[in-house]
């Protein structure tokens, strides 16, 4: 195993990633100068010089397993829209999404170190693309969603231009794949933050209620009146941020909620979870 101090020094001198530095030190038997030469031969140092550049462009890709057992989603960023629209870059992102589907897991560092079908790590593939294209790029995040039982179904959806990607999992024997995909399209368009009220952190809910109570038209009213008004206004808040409470975009009348629509097809239908990725959005670490 490579010495942690040497790994840190090599990273500082070359800008290469942790796994590349460990590999280089192992190959050079701990000789840091030979490790630097190794990285140069691999093209890693050249790629690392670009690592400080902003990567605000990119592409989202999803991969759906046979039989709908699982689905993966990845975001890979690059510097320019020109590269994001490049066919070779698109194929590269698809390869990473397919590998994520096969690899599973949630940890990004482990995923980057995992070995792909051609014997290279995901990090190696990224470095190869950087060396070819001449732009900084990187895997921003990935996720894999799996069915837990036969009553669950998974759908994936990519918005035009691959700037937004969605995976949604719904329980319901009578819910068709087309319906689930429609819900995924709804998520892409309406950007809900939670599945339902139960997922909203207590602090967020209480903060919103405090704001609603402080509205000018609440002043001077009896407490019981304020609380009745609060119920209706908080329900409106839920319809903005919770998927099941949003008006379904494919309802012609625009009045049926996502939950209402699903239950009209199957009374036992329930949204289990969803993921929505948008290129460049800030996410909690």
C-alpha positions as CSV (number, residue, x, y, z in Angstrom):
1,X,0.0,0.0,0.0
2,X,1.3,3.5,-0.9
3,X,2.4,5.7,2.0
4,X,-0.2,8.4,2.7
5,X,2.4,11.1,2.9
6,X,3.9,10.3,-0.5
7,X,0.4,10.2,-2.0
8,X,-0.3,13.7,-0.6
9,X,3.1,15.0,-1.9
10,X,2.6,13.4,-5.4
11,X,-0.9,14.9,-5.6
12,X,0.4,18.4,-4.7
13,X,3.2,18.2,-7.3
14,X,1.1,16.8,-10.1
15,X,-2.5,17.5,-9.4
16,X,-3.4,13.9,-10.2
17,X,-6.1,12.0,-8.4
18,X,-5.7,9.8,-5.3
19,X,-6.1,6.5,-7.1
20,X,-3.7,7.6,-9.9
21,X,-1.1,8.6,-7.3
22,X,-1.4,5.4,-5.4
23,X,-1.0,3.4,-8.6
24,X,2.0,5.4,-9.7
25,X,3.8,5.0,-6.4
26,X,3.1,1.2,-6.4
27,X,4.5,1.0,-10.0
28,X,7.6,3.0,-9.0
29,X,8.1,1.2,-5.7
30,X,7.7,4.4,-3.7
31,X,10.1,6.5,-5.7
32,X,8.2,9.8,-6.1
33,X,10.3,11.0,-9.1
34,X,9.7,7.8,-10.9
35,X,6.0,8.1,-10.0
36,X,5.9,11.5,-11.6
37,X,7.5,10.1,-14.8
38,X,4.9,7.3,-14.7
39,X,2.1,9.8,-14.5
40,X,3.6,11.8,-17.4
41,X,3.8,8.8,-19.5
42,X,0.2,8.0,-18.7
43,X,-0.9,11.5,-19.7
44,X,-2.3,12.1,-16.2
45,X,-0.2,15.2,-15.4
46,X,-1.2,16.8,-18.6
47,X,-4.8,16.2,-17.8
48,X,-4.4,17.3,-14.2
49,X,-3.3,20.8,-15.3
50,X,-6.8,21.3,-16.6
51,X,-8.4,20.2,-13.4
52,X,-8.9,23.7,-12.1
53,X,-11.0,24.8,-15.0
54,X,-14.7,25.3,-14.5
55,X,-17.0,22.5,-15.8
56,X,-20.4,24.0,-15.9
57,X,-21.5,22.2,-19.1
58,X,-22.1,18.5,-19.5
59,X,-24.6,15.7,-20.0
60,X,-27.0,13.5,-18.1
61,X,-27.4,9.9,-19.1
62,X,-29.6,7.0,-17.8
63,X,-29.4,3.3,-18.4
64,X,-32.2,0.8,-17.8
65,X,-31.5,-2.8,-17.1
66,X,-33.2,-5.7,-18.8
67,X,-36.6,-6.3,-17.4
68,X,-36.6,-3.0,-15.6
69,X,-34.9,-4.5,-12.5
70,X,-32.7,-1.4,-12.0
71,X,-31.7,1.9,-13.6
72,X,-28.7,4.1,-13.3
73,X,-28.2,7.8,-13.8
74,X,-24.9,9.8,-14.2
75,X,-23.9,13.4,-14.6
76,X,-20.6,14.1,-16.4
77,X,-19.4,17.7,-16.7
78,X,-17.2,19.4,-19.2
79,X,-16.1,22.9,-20.0
80,X,-18.1,23.8,-23.1
81,X,-21.4,23.0,-24.8
82,X,-19.4,22.1,-27.9
83,X,-17.9,19.1,-26.2
84,X,-21.2,18.2,-24.5
85,X,-22.8,17.9,-27.9
86,X,-19.9,15.9,-29.4
87,X,-20.9,12.4,-30.4
88,X,-17.8,10.8,-28.9
89,X,-18.5,12.5,-25.5
90,X,-22.0,11.3,-25.7
91,X,-20.9,7.7,-26.2
92,X,-18.4,8.1,-23.3
93,X,-21.2,9.2,-21.0
94,X,-23.3,6.3,-22.1
95,X,-20.5,3.9,-21.4
96,X,-20.2,5.3,-17.8
97,X,-23.9,5.0,-17.3
98,X,-23.9,1.4,-18.4
99,X,-21.0,0.7,-16.1
100,X,-22.8,2.3,-13.2
101,X,-25.8,0.0,-13.9
102,X,-23.6,-3.0,-13.7
103,X,-21.4,-1.8,-10.8
104,X,-24.1,-0.5,-8.5
105,X,-23.2,1.2,-5.3
106,X,-23.4,4.8,-4.1
107,X,-19.9,5.9,-3.3
108,X,-18.4,8.1,-6.0
109,X,-14.8,7.5,-5.0
110,X,-15.2,3.7,-5.1
111,X,-17.1,4.0,-8.4
112,X,-14.2,6.1,-10.0
113,X,-11.8,3.3,-8.9
114,X,-13.9,0.5,-10.2
115,X,-12.7,-1.4,-13.3
116,X,-14.7,-1.2,-16.5
117,X,-15.2,-3.9,-19.2
118,X,-12.1,-2.8,-21.0
119,X,-9.9,-3.2,-17.9
120,X,-9.5,0.5,-17.1
121,X,-11.0,2.3,-14.1
122,X,-13.6,5.0,-14.6
123,X,-10.9,7.6,-13.6
124,X,-8.7,6.2,-16.4
125,X,-11.5,6.7,-18.9
126,X,-12.1,10.3,-17.8
127,X,-8.3,11.0,-18.0
128,X,-8.2,9.5,-21.5
129,X,-11.1,11.8,-22.6
130,X,-9.3,14.8,-21.1
131,X,-6.1,14.0,-23.0
132,X,-8.0,13.5,-26.3
133,X,-10.4,16.5,-26.0
134,X,-8.2,18.9,-24.2
135,X,-10.9,20.0,-21.8
136,X,-11.4,19.4,-18.1
137,X,-14.2,17.0,-17.3
138,X,-15.4,14.8,-14.5
139,X,-18.1,12.5,-13.1
140,X,-20.1,14.8,-10.9
141,X,-22.4,12.1,-9.4
142,X,-24.2,8.9,-10.1
143,X,-27.0,6.8,-8.6
144,X,-28.4,3.3,-9.1
145,X,-32.1,2.5,-8.3
146,X,-33.2,-1.1,-7.9
147,X,-36.6,-2.8,-7.5
148,X,-37.2,-4.3,-4.1
149,X,-40.2,-6.5,-5.1
150,X,-42.2,-7.5,-8.1
151,X,-44.9,-4.9,-7.4
152,X,-42.5,-2.1,-8.1
153,X,-41.7,-0.6,-11.5
154,X,-38.9,1.7,-12.6
155,X,-38.9,4.2,-15.5
156,X,-36.1,6.5,-16.7
157,X,-36.5,9.7,-18.8
158,X,-34.1,12.0,-20.4
159,X,-35.1,15.5,-21.4
160,X,-34.1,16.9,-24.8
161,X,-30.5,17.8,-24.9
162,X,-29.7,15.5,-22.0
163,X,-29.6,18.4,-19.6
164,X,-32.2,16.8,-17.3
165,X,-32.6,13.1,-16.4
166,X,-35.1,11.3,-14.1
167,X,-35.5,7.9,-12.6
168,X,-38.8,7.2,-10.8
169,X,-39.9,4.0,-8.9
170,X,-43.6,3.4,-8.4
171,X,-45.5,0.5,-6.8
172,X,-48.7,-0.6,-8.5
173,X,-49.5,-3.8,-10.4
174,X,-51.9,-1.9,-12.8
175,X,-49.6,1.0,-13.5
176,X,-48.2,0.6,-17.0
177,X,-44.6,1.5,-18.1
178,X,-46.0,4.3,-20.2
179,X,-47.7,5.9,-17.2
180,X,-44.6,5.7,-15.1
181,X,-42.6,7.3,-17.9
182,X,-45.3,10.1,-18.0
183,X,-44.7,10.7,-14.3
184,X,-40.9,10.8,-15.0
185,X,-41.6,13.5,-17.7
186,X,-43.7,15.4,-15.1
187,X,-40.8,15.3,-12.7
188,X,-38.4,16.6,-15.3
189,X,-40.8,19.5,-16.1
190,X,-42.1,20.4,-12.6
191,X,-39.0,19.8,-10.5
192,X,-40.6,18.5,-7.2
193,X,-38.3,18.5,-4.2
194,X,-39.9,15.6,-2.3
195,X,-42.2,12.6,-3.0
196,X,-44.7,13.7,-0.3
197,X,-45.1,15.6,2.9
198,X,-43.5,12.9,5.0
199,X,-40.1,13.5,3.3
200,X,-40.0,17.3,4.1
201,X,-37.6,17.9,7.0
202,X,-39.4,19.2,10.1
203,X,-37.3,22.4,10.2
204,X,-38.3,23.2,6.6
205,X,-42.0,22.6,7.3
206,X,-42.0,24.7,10.5
207,X,-40.1,27.5,8.8
208,X,-42.7,27.7,6.0
209,X,-45.5,27.7,8.5
210,X,-43.9,30.5,10.4
211,X,-43.7,32.5,7.2
212,X,-47.3,31.9,6.5
213,X,-48.4,32.8,10.0
214,X,-46.5,36.1,9.6
215,X,-48.5,37.2,6.5
216,X,-50.1,40.6,6.9
217,X,-53.7,39.3,6.5
218,X,-53.1,36.9,9.5
219,X,-52.5,39.8,11.9
220,X,-55.2,40.3,14.6
221,X,-57.1,37.2,13.7
222,X,-58.0,34.6,16.4
223,X,-55.5,31.7,16.7
224,X,-58.1,29.2,15.5
225,X,-58.8,31.2,12.4
226,X,-55.1,31.6,11.7
227,X,-54.6,27.8,12.0
228,X,-57.5,27.1,9.6
229,X,-56.1,29.5,7.0
230,X,-52.7,28.0,7.6
231,X,-54.0,24.5,6.6
232,X,-55.1,25.7,3.2
233,X,-52.0,27.7,2.5
234,X,-49.6,25.0,3.6
235,X,-51.5,22.6,1.3
236,X,-50.7,25.0,-1.6
237,X,-47.1,24.9,-0.5
238,X,-47.1,21.1,-0.7
239,X,-48.6,21.3,-4.2
240,X,-45.5,23.2,-5.2
241,X,-42.8,21.0,-3.8
242,X,-44.2,17.5,-3.3
243,X,-44.6,15.3,-6.4
244,X,-47.8,13.5,-5.3
245,X,-49.5,16.8,-4.6
246,X,-48.6,18.6,-7.8
247,X,-51.2,18.8,-10.6
248,X,-50.3,16.2,-13.2
249,X,-49.2,17.9,-16.4
250,X,-50.9,15.3,-18.6
251,X,-54.3,15.8,-16.9
252,X,-56.4,17.7,-19.6
253,X,-58.3,19.6,-17.0
254,X,-55.2,20.4,-15.0
255,X,-56.9,19.5,-11.7
256,X,-55.9,15.9,-10.9
257,X,-52.8,15.5,-8.8
258,X,-50.1,13.0,-9.6
259,X,-51.3,10.8,-6.7
260,X,-55.0,11.1,-7.8
261,X,-54.1,10.2,-11.3
262,X,-52.2,7.1,-10.2
263,X,-54.9,6.0,-7.8
264,X,-57.5,6.3,-10.5
265,X,-55.6,3.6,-12.4
266,X,-54.7,1.5,-9.3
267,X,-56.0,2.3,-5.8
268,X,-52.9,0.7,-4.3
269,X,-50.5,2.8,-6.5
270,X,-47.7,4.7,-4.7
271,X,-44.7,6.7,-5.7
272,X,-41.7,5.1,-3.9
273,X,-38.9,7.4,-4.9
274,X,-37.5,9.5,-7.7
275,X,-34.2,11.1,-8.7
276,X,-33.9,14.2,-10.8
277,X,-30.5,15.4,-12.2
278,X,-30.0,18.7,-13.9
279,X,-26.6,19.6,-15.4
280,X,-24.7,22.0,-13.2
281,X,-27.1,22.2,-10.3
282,X,-25.6,22.4,-6.8
283,X,-26.3,19.4,-4.7
284,X,-25.6,18.7,-1.0
285,X,-22.5,16.6,-0.5
